[in-house]
Amino acid sequence: AMDCVRVNDSSCVAVIGGKGISVVKDIELSDKLLDTADYKLAKKDKLLCLLGHNRAATFGKVIKENAHPFQYKHITMVHNGTLENRWRLPQYWNYDTDSEALAHCIADHGIETTWGVIEGAATLVWWDATEQTLNVLSNGKRPFYMQPLKDSNGLVWSSERWTLLTAALRAGITFDKPEKIYCPIMDKLYSFKWNVNT
């Protein structure tokens, strides 16, 4: 919700739970989105992950369908950045945004093939429902901060360091190593496997 101070063309959250994935999106600010009946209903499931995004439109119209995350097959993905060569993604002309084309390419061809052809700014976070993993990959052209939680298997992240710290403070969340905020190493894939026993 605090991230909407950066951009406000649209907002969305994927609620990834034990019963599946619910995506709630609109061209509203995130505080209004989080107050909707759809979001409140989705959050009643056993939560595995909340994957939120506020969009600043580059390619594509400002419409609900172009809000992130994009969901295709087993992939639910958000993208921070703008590709300079979206034409290299298969059937890119079928999608209004470069980000939606990315999600389809990852689902159909895998991250290795997809990552190998893109140019431009790209920080990706996606849930792979087949592998039950949360994945982070960045080429370093957009900021990204992540932090494990103390005494749990949890992880929080943000495009802004201050929102990560402020949100944790407001929610009473304690970091594993509060003195250190992690940034992904460029072009290194981070995969966090969901443990069904926790």
C-alpha positions in Angstrom: 0.0 0.0 0.0 2.8 2.4 0.8 4.4 1.8 -2.6 1.6 3.7 -4.4 3.4 6.9 -3.6 5.9 6.0 -6.4 3.4 5.0 -9.1 -0.4 4.9 -9.4 -1.6 3.8 -12.8 -2.9 0.6 -11.4 -2.4 -1.8 -8.5 -2.8 -5.5 -8.0 -2.1 -8.3 -5.6 -1.9 -12.1 -6.1 -3.0 -14.0 -3.0 -1.3 -17.3 -3.2 -2.9 -19.7 -0.8 -3.4 -23.3 0.0 -6.5 -23.5 -2.3 -4.9 -21.7 -5.3 -4.2 -18.2 -6.5 -6.6 -15.3 -6.5 -5.6 -12.2 -8.5 -7.3 -8.9 -7.5 -6.4 -6.0 -9.8 -7.8 -2.6 -10.8 -6.9 0.9 -11.9 -7.4 2.1 -8.3 -4.8 3.0 -5.8 -3.6 0.1 -3.7 -5.3 1.3 -0.5 -8.7 1.0 -2.2 -7.8 -2.4 -3.7 -6.9 -3.8 -0.3 -10.3 -2.7 1.0 -12.3 -4.6 -1.6 -14.5 -7.6 -0.9 -12.5 -9.7 -3.4 -9.2 -9.1 -1.6 -10.7 -9.7 1.8 -12.3 -13.0 0.7 -9.0 -14.2 -1.0 -7.0 -13.5 2.2 -9.2 -16.0 4.2 -7.2 -18.8 2.6 -4.1 -20.1 4.2 -1.5 -17.6 2.9 1.7 -18.7 1.3 2.5 -15.5 -0.4 1.2 -12.0 -1.2 2.6 -10.7 -4.5 1.7 -7.1 -5.0 2.6 -4.5 -7.6 1.8 -0.9 -8.4 2.2 -0.1 -12.1 3.7 2.9 -13.9 2.6 2.4 -17.5 5.2 2.4 -20.2 4.0 0.0 -22.9 0.2 -0.6 -22.9 -2.9 1.2 -21.9 -3.8 2.0 -18.3 -6.6 -0.6 -18.0 -7.3 -3.3 -15.4 -6.1 -6.1 -17.7 -2.6 -4.5 -17.9 -2.1 -4.4 -14.1 0.5 -6.9 -12.8 0.8 -9.7 -11.8 0.3 -11.5 -15.0 -0.9 -15.1 -14.7 -0.3 -17.7 -17.4 -0.3 -21.5 -16.9 1.8 -22.1 -13.7 3.4 -18.6 -13.6 2.2 -15.6 -11.7 4.7 -12.8 -12.3 5.4 -9.1 -11.7 8.0 -7.1 -13.6 9.6 -3.8 -12.7 11.3 -2.3 -15.7 10.9 -1.7 -19.4 12.3 -4.0 -22.1 14.1 -2.4 -25.0 13.6 -5.5 -27.3 10.2 -7.0 -26.5 10.0 -8.0 -30.2 12.4 -10.8 -29.3 9.8 -12.5 -27.1 7.6 -15.1 -28.9 4.4 -13.6 -30.2 5.0 -10.3 -28.4 2.4 -8.7 -30.7 -0.4 -10.6 -29.0 0.2 -8.7 -25.7 -0.4 -5.1 -24.8 2.6 -5.0 -22.4 6.1 -6.3 -22.4 5.5 -7.8 -18.9 2.7 -10.0 -20.1 4.8 -11.3 -22.9 7.5 -12.1 -20.4 5.1 -14.1 -18.2 4.0 -16.2 -21.3 7.6 -16.7 -22.4 8.7 -18.0 -18.9 5.7 -20.4 -18.8 6.2 -21.7 -22.3 10.0 -21.7 -22.7 11.5 -21.4 -19.2 13.4 -18.6 -17.4 16.8 -19.5 -18.9 15.6 -19.1 -22.5 13.6 -15.9 -21.6 16.4 -14.3 -19.7 18.8 -15.0 -22.5 17.0 -12.8 -25.0 15.8 -9.8 -23.1 17.5 -6.3 -23.0 16.4 -3.4 -20.9 15.4 -3.1 -17.3 14.1 -6.2 -15.6 13.5 -7.2 -12.1 11.1 -10.1 -11.9 9.3 -11.8 -9.1 7.2 -14.8 -9.9 5.4 -17.7 -8.3 5.8 -21.1 -10.0 2.7 -23.2 -9.0 4.3 -26.4 -10.4 7.5 -26.1 -8.4 5.8 -24.3 -5.5 8.6 -21.7 -5.6 8.9 -18.0 -5.3 11.5 -16.7 -7.7 13.5 -13.4 -7.9 15.7 -12.4 -10.8 17.2 -9.0 -11.6 19.6 -7.5 -14.1 20.4 -4.7 -11.6 18.6 -1.9 -13.6 15.8 -1.5 -11.1 16.2 -1.4 -7.3 15.1 -4.4 -5.2 15.5 -5.2 -1.5 14.6 -8.4 0.4 14.9 -9.6 3.9 14.3 -12.9 5.7 12.1 -12.7 8.8 13.3 -13.8 12.2 12.2 -17.2 13.6 10.3 -18.1 10.5 10.7 -19.1 6.8 9.2 -15.8 5.7 10.6 -13.3 3.3 9.6 -9.7 2.5 10.7 -7.5 -0.3 10.2 -4.1 -2.0 11.5 -1.9 -4.7 12.2 0.8 -2.1 14.3 0.2 1.0 12.3 2.7 3.1 9.0 1.0 2.4 10.4 -2.4 3.4 11.7 -1.0 6.7 8.6 1.1 7.4 6.1 -1.6 6.6 8.0 -4.1 8.8 8.1 -1.6 11.7 4.3 -0.8 11.4 3.5 -4.5 11.3 5.7 -5.5 14.2 7.9 -7.7 12.0 11.4 -8.5 13.1 14.1 -9.2 10.5 16.6 -12.0 10.8 19.5 -9.6 10.5 18.0 -6.1 10.8 21.4 -4.5 10.1 21.5 -6.0 6.6 19.1 -5.6 3.7 19.8 -7.9 0.8 19.9 -6.9 -2.8 20.0 -9.6 -5.5 23.2 -10.3 -7.3 22.8 -9.4 -11.0 21.6 -12.2 -13.2 21.4 -14.7 -10.3 18.1 -16.6 -9.9 16.9 -16.9 -6.3 14.3 -19.7 -5.8 12.5 -20.1 -2.4 10.8 -23.5 -2.1 7.5 -23.7 -0.2 7.6 -26.2 2.6 4.1 -27.6 3.1 4.9 -28.7 6.6 5.3 -25.1 7.9 
